[in-house]
Amino acid sequence: MPKALIIEDTPDNMALITFIFNKNGIETMEAETGRKGIDMALAAPRPDFIILDIQLPDMSGNEVLKAIRSSETDDSIPIIAMTSYAMSGDREELLAAGCTGYIEKPIDPMTVMEEIGEILRGKVAE
C-alpha cells in the first residue's frame, strides 16, 4: 500500500485529503508543521510521496521543500505542492525549486487522485 505524508496545518484540509487517500488505498501520515513534516519525510519508513501546503505556521513550504531536497537522506521523494497560495508564477517557481507537481486548492475530490496519478507518472498536470 502506498504511503503519503501530508504536511498541512488546516484541520479541514487535512481531514479531506486523508479521507480521499484512505478511500483510494493510500496510507497517510500527518504533519501539522513544517518541522514535523521534514522530520517525518526523512525518517524511516519514508513516504512514497509528499503533499505539501505552502503556508505553514512555523516555516514556509518553500523552506520545507529546500530542507527535504537538500538532505543527505533523500532528494527523490515526489513532492506535490497543494496550496491556495496561487499567485501568477507560483506554480513555475515551486516546480523550479524542486516540487514534482502543483495542485491548487480548493481541491476537487473527484479529480484529485487523477491529478496526483498524472504527477507521479511524470506528467505534470496543467
Secondary structure, 3 states (H helix, E strand, C coil): CCEEEEECCCHHHHHHHHHHHHHCCCEEEEECCHHHHHHHHHCCCCCCEEEECCECCCCEHHHHHHHHHCCCCCCCCCEEEEECCCCCCHHHHHHHHCCCEEEECCCCCCCHHHHHHHHHCCCCCC
